[in-house]
């Protein structure tokens, strides 16, 4: 069992999804560490910044978004998931005013439980389960910050959605000696939450009407862990 905590920032300002995920966890082998992911869909780039305190070392790697045209099978799975989530949203629209748990098929084997608050107005967590086995639980804690505009300076050097300015970020192809790599494709080409999100964002750059904010937001929340 692994646990961690972190922050999630998501912006749709000017119609461009930008995401920042920051997490902290303890590894039995390496001790405490931090990882930050910055996803810039305008450039179709993912920045991964890893810091391990015990090794006094950090790395930054840049990953290009996967190409949806090269992954037709994965895209069909993601599109089926998207369509199911939209049907779930439409059929349960009245339930948003009720407290409880709403269910959706995330994959053929796993169900997604979306937990809403007692007023039915906010998503408070997500759980991914296979039968009665809980594979992942994500709790959205306070404070939640909302705004109709992007935070000032978010795209400037050092800002929330800007690549790190204090260290060199190298392409993943050149980072063989980095302390950590992200395996975007899961074994046997099964769904990977991060890779699925990047594929959806990559396709959205060409077809924005296909990918509603609700689905992208839920896909983003599913990435940690």
C-alpha positions in Angstrom: 0.0 0.0 0.0 1.4 3.4 -1.0 0.2 6.8 0.2 1.1 10.4 -0.7 -0.2 13.9 -0.8 0.1 16.7 -3.3 -1.5 19.5 -5.3 -3.3 19.7 -8.5 -3.8 22.8 -10.7 -5.9 22.8 -13.8 -6.6 25.7 -16.2 -8.7 26.0 -19.3 -7.9 29.7 -19.8 -8.2 30.7 -23.5 -9.4 27.2 -24.3 -5.9 25.7 -23.7 -5.7 23.0 -21.0 -2.7 23.4 -18.7 -2.0 21.1 -15.7 0.4 21.0 -12.8 0.6 18.1 -10.5 2.9 18.1 -7.5 3.3 15.1 -5.2 5.3 14.0 -2.2 5.8 10.5 -1.0 8.2 8.2 0.9 10.0 5.3 -0.8 11.3 2.4 1.3 14.4 2.4 -1.0 15.1 6.1 -1.6 13.3 7.9 1.2 11.3 11.1 0.8 10.9 12.5 -2.7 9.0 14.9 -4.8 7.6 14.8 -8.3 6.1 17.7 -10.3 4.4 17.2 -13.7 3.7 20.2 -15.9 1.5 19.5 -18.9 1.5 22.1 -21.6 -1.1 21.1 -24.3 -0.3 24.2 -26.3 3.2 22.8 -27.0 2.2 19.2 -26.5 5.0 18.7 -24.0 5.2 17.1 -20.5 7.8 18.2 -18.1 8.7 15.8 -15.3 10.8 17.1 -12.3 11.9 14.6 -9.7 13.8 15.4 -6.5 15.2 12.8 -4.1 16.3 14.3 -0.8 18.4 11.4 0.4 20.4 11.5 -2.9 20.5 15.3 -3.0 19.7 14.9 -6.7 17.0 16.1 -9.1 16.3 15.7 -12.7 14.0 17.3 -15.3 12.9 15.4 -18.4 10.7 16.6 -21.3 8.4 14.1 -23.0 6.5 14.8 -26.2 2.8 13.9 -26.2 2.0 10.6 -27.8 0.4 10.7 -31.2 -3.2 9.5 -31.3 -2.9 8.3 -34.9 -0.2 5.9 -33.7 -2.5 4.4 -31.0 -5.8 3.6 -32.6 -6.6 0.8 -30.1 -5.9 3.0 -27.1 -7.9 5.9 -28.6 -10.9 3.6 -29.1 -10.8 2.7 -25.4 -10.5 6.3 -24.3 -13.3 7.4 -26.6 -15.6 4.7 -25.2 -14.7 5.9 -21.7 -15.4 9.5 -22.6 -18.8 8.6 -24.1 -19.7 6.5 -21.1 -18.8 9.4 -18.8 -21.0 11.8 -20.8 -23.9 9.4 -20.7 -23.4 9.0 -17.0 -23.3 12.8 -16.6 -26.6 13.2 -18.6 -28.4 10.4 -16.9 -27.4 11.5 -13.4 -27.7 15.3 -13.9 -30.4 15.4 -11.2 -28.1 13.5 -8.8 -25.6 16.3 -8.6 -28.0 17.9 -6.0 -27.8 14.7 -3.9 -25.0 13.5 -1.7 -23.5 10.1 -2.4 -21.5 8.1 -4.8 -22.0 7.9 -8.6 -20.6 5.0 -10.7 -19.1 4.8 -14.1 -17.2 2.2 -16.2 -13.6 3.4 -16.5 -12.3 0.3 -18.2 -13.7 -3.1 -19.0 -12.5 -4.4 -15.6 -12.5 -1.3 -13.4 -15.4 0.9 -12.1 -15.0 4.5 -11.2 -16.8 5.8 -8.1 -17.2 9.6 -8.0 -17.9 10.9 -4.5 -19.8 14.2 -4.2 -20.3 16.3 -1.1 -23.5 16.5 0.9 -24.8 19.4 -1.2 -24.1 17.5 -4.4 -22.1 20.4 -5.7 -18.5 19.4 -5.5 -16.4 16.3 -6.3 -14.6 15.2 -3.2 -12.9 12.1 -4.4 -12.6 9.3 -6.8 -12.0 5.5 -6.3 -11.0 3.0 -8.9 -12.1 -0.6 -8.1 -12.3 -4.0 -9.5 -15.2 -5.8 -7.9 -14.7 -5.2 -4.2 -11.0 -4.5 -4.5 -10.0 -0.8 -4.3 -7.1 -0.2 -6.7 -6.8 3.5 -6.1 -8.5 6.2 -4.0 -7.9 9.9 -4.5 -9.3 12.4 -1.9 -9.7 16.1 -2.9 -8.9 18.1 0.3 -9.3 21.7 1.1 -8.5 24.3 0.2 -10.0 24.4 -3.2 -9.3 27.5 -5.2 -11.4 28.6 -8.2 -11.1 31.4 -10.6 -12.4 32.4 -14.0 -8.9 33.6 -14.9 -5.5 32.1 -14.8 -3.3 33.2 -11.7 -1.2 36.2 -12.5 2.3 35.2 -13.8 1.3 31.5 -14.2 3.0 31.3 -17.6 6.0 33.4 -16.7 9.3 31.8 -15.6 8.7 30.3 -12.2 5.0 30.3 -12.6 2.6 27.5 -12.0 2.4 26.3 -15.6 5.8 27.3 -16.8 8.7 24.8 -17.2 11.3 25.1 -14.4 13.7 27.9 -14.9 16.3 26.9 -12.3 17.4 23.6 -13.9 18.1 22.3 -17.3 15.4 20.1 -18.8 16.6 17.6 -21.4 14.6 15.5 -23.8 13.7 12.1 -22.5 15.7 10.5 -25.3 18.9 12.1 -23.9 18.1 11.4 -20.3 19.3 7.8 -19.9 21.1 8.6 -16.7 18.1 10.4 -15.0 17.1 9.1 -11.6 13.5 8.4 -12.7 11.7 7.9 -16.0 7.9 7.8 -16.7 6.7 4.7 -18.5 3.8 6.1 -20.4 2.7 2.8 -21.9 1.6 0.2 -19.3 2.6 -3.5 -19.7 0.6 -5.3 -22.4 -0.4 -1.9 -23.7 -3.1 -1.5 -21.0 -4.4 1.9 -20.0 -2.1 4.2 -18.2 -3.8 7.2 -16.6 -1.1 9.7 -17.7 -0.7 8.3 -21.2 -4.5 8.3 -21.7 -4.7 11.9 -20.6 -1.9 13.0 -22.9 -3.5 11.2 -25.8 -6.8 12.9 -25.2 -5.1 16.3 -24.9 -3.1 15.7 -28.0 -6.3 14.8 -30.0 -8.0 17.8 -28.4 -5.5 20.1 -30.0 -6.9 19.1 -33.4 -10.5 18.4 -32.4 -11.4 20.4 -29.3 -15.1 19.7 -29.6 -14.5 16.0 -29.0 -13.1 16.4 -25.4 -15.3 18.1 -22.8 -13.8 19.7 -19.7 -15.5 17.2 -17.4 -13.8 14.2 -18.9 -10.4 16.0 -19.0 -10.8 17.1 -15.4 -11.7 13.6 -14.2 -8.8 12.1 -16.2 -6.4 14.5 -14.6 -7.6 13.6 -11.1 -7.0 9.9 -11.9 -3.3 10.5 -12.7 -1.8 10.6 -9.1 -0.9 7.2 -7.7 
